[in-house]
Amino acid sequence: MSIGRRTRGSSEQYPNESTRPAPVSRHDVVLALLPLAILLPAVASGLLGLPLHTGLAGGSIFGVLMLADALFLNPPTAGGPTN
């Protein structure tokens, strides 16, 4: 049962807001890859028959290197994404 009220769309509700998605920054990519740095070596060690701790050690070293790069070599800035 409609009483004749019209709902506003998102562009009418926020006329100054852009509808483009925000660009993906380097740090977003690092956050997406960190779980894969542990998951992929764990799966690979199971498929290749290597001990699990060997695969996880290699993946964790890769994850630490990614994290160190994102935090210390290319730290986030207050201005937002630069790429």
Contact map, one row per residue, 1 for C-alpha under 8 A:
11100000000000000000000000000000000000000000000000000000000000000000000000000000000
11111000000000000000000000000000000000000000000000000000000000000000000000000000000
11111000000000000000000000000000000000000000000000000000000000000000000000000000000
01111100000000000000000000000000000000000000000000000000000000000000000000000000000
01111110000000000000000000000000000000000000000000000000000000000000000000000000000
00011111000000000000000000000000000000000000000000000000000000000000000000000000000
00001111100000000000000000000000000000000000000000000000000000000000000000000000000
00000111111110000000000000000000000000000000000000000000000000000000000000000000000
00000011111110000000000000000000000000000000000000000000000000000000000000000000000
00000001111111000000000000000000000000000000000000000000000000000000000000000000000
00000001111111101010000000000000000000000000000000000000000000000000000000000000000
00000001111111100000000000000000000000000000000000000000000000000000000000000000000
00000001111111100000000000000000000000000000000000000000000000000000000000000000000
00000000011111111000000000000000000000000000000000000000000000000000000000000000000
00000000001111111000000000000000000000000000000000000000000000000000000000000000000
00000000000001111100000000000000000000000000000000000000000000000000000000000000000
00000000001001111110000000000000000000000000000000000000000000000000000000000000000
00000000000000011111000000000000000000000000000000000000000000000000000000000000000
00000000001000001111100000000000000000000000000000000000000000000000000000000000000
00000000000000000111110000000000000000000000000000000000000000000000000000000000000
00000000000000000011111000000000000000000000000000000000000000000000000000000000000
00000000000000000001111100000000000000000000000000000000000000000000000000000000000
00000000000000000000111110000000000000000000000000000000000000000000000000000000100
00000000000000000000011111011000000000000000000000000000000000000000000000000000100
00000000000000000000001111111000000000000000000000000000000000000000000000000000111
00000000000000000000000111111100000000000000000000000000000000000000010000000000101
00000000000000000000000011111110000000000000000000000000000000000000010000010000000
00000000000000000000000111111111000000000000000000000000000000000000000000000000000
00000000000000000000000111111111100000000000000000000000000000000000000000000000000
00000000000000000000000001111111110000000000000000000000000000000110010000000000000
00000000000000000000000000111111111000000000000000000000000000000000000000000000000
00000000000000000000000000011111111100000000000000000000000000000000000000000000000
00000000000000000000000000001111111110000000000000000000000000000000000000000000000
00000000000000000000000000000111111111000000000000000000000000100100000000000000000
00000000000000000000000000000011111111100000000000000000000000000000000000000000000
00000000000000000000000000000001111111110000000000000000000000000000000000000000000
00000000000000000000000000000000111111111000000000000000001101100000000000000000000
00000000000000000000000000000000011111111100000000000001001100100000000000000000000
00000000000000000000000000000000001111111110000000000000000000000000000000000000000
00000000000000000000000000000000000111111111000000000000001000000000000000000000000
00000000000000000000000000000000000011111111100000000011011000000000000000000000000
00000000000000000000000000000000000001111111110000010011000000000000000000000000000
00000000000000000000000000000000000000111111111000000000000000000000000000000000000
00000000000000000000000000000000000000011111111100000010000000000000000000000000000
00000000000000000000000000000000000000001111111111110110000000000000000000000000000
00000000000000000000000000000000000000000111111111110000000000000000000000000000000
00000000000000000000000000000000000000000011111111000000000000000000000000000000000
00000000000000000000000000000000000000000001111111000000000000000000000000000000000
00000000000000000000000000000000000000000000111111100000000000000000000000000000000
00000000000000000000000000000000000000000000111111110110000000000000000000000000000
00000000000000000000000000000000000000000000110011111110000000000000000000000000000
00000000000000000000000000000000000000000100110001111111000000000000000000000000000
00000000000000000000000000000000000000000000000000111111100000000000000000000000000
00000000000000000000000000000000000000000000100001111111110000000000000000000000000
00000000000000000000000000000000000000001101100001111111111000000000000000000000000
00000000000000000000000000000000000001001100000000011111111100000000000000000000000
00000000000000000000000000000000000000000000000000001111111110000000000000000000000
00000000000000000000000000000000000000001000000000000111111111000000000000000000000
00000000000000000000000000000000000011011000000000000011111111100000000000000000000
00000000000000000000000000000000000011000000000000000001111111110000000000000000000
00000000000000000000000000000000000000000000000000000000111111111000000000000000000
00000000000000000000000000000000000010000000000000000000011111111100000000000000000
00000000000000000000000000000000010011000000000000000000001111111110000000000000000
00000000000000000000000000000000000000000000000000000000000111111111000000000000000
00000000000000000000000000000000000000000000000000000000000011111111100000000000000
00000000000000000000000000000100010000000000000000000000000001111111110000000000000
00000000000000000000000000000100000000000000000000000000000000111111111000000000000
00000000000000000000000000000000000000000000000000000000000000011111111110000000000
00000000000000000000000000000000000000000000000000000000000000001111111111100000000
00000000000000000000000001100100000000000000000000000000000000000111111111110000000
00000000000000000000000000000000000000000000000000000000000000000011111111110000000
00000000000000000000000000000000000000000000000000000000000000000001111111100000000
00000000000000000000000000000000000000000000000000000000000000000001111111100000000
00000000000000000000000000000000000000000000000000000000000000000000111111110000000
00000000000000000000000000000000000000000000000000000000000000000000111111111000000
00000000000000000000000000100000000000000000000000000000000000000000011001111101100
00000000000000000000000000000000000000000000000000000000000000000000000000111111100
00000000000000000000000000000000000000000000000000000000000000000000000000011111000
00000000000000000000000000000000000000000000000000000000000000000000000000001111110
00000000000000000000000000000000000000000000000000000000000000000000000000011111110
00000000000000000000001111000000000000000000000000000000000000000000000000011011111
00000000000000000000000010000000000000000000000000000000000000000000000000000011111
00000000000000000000000011000000000000000000000000000000000000000000000000000000111
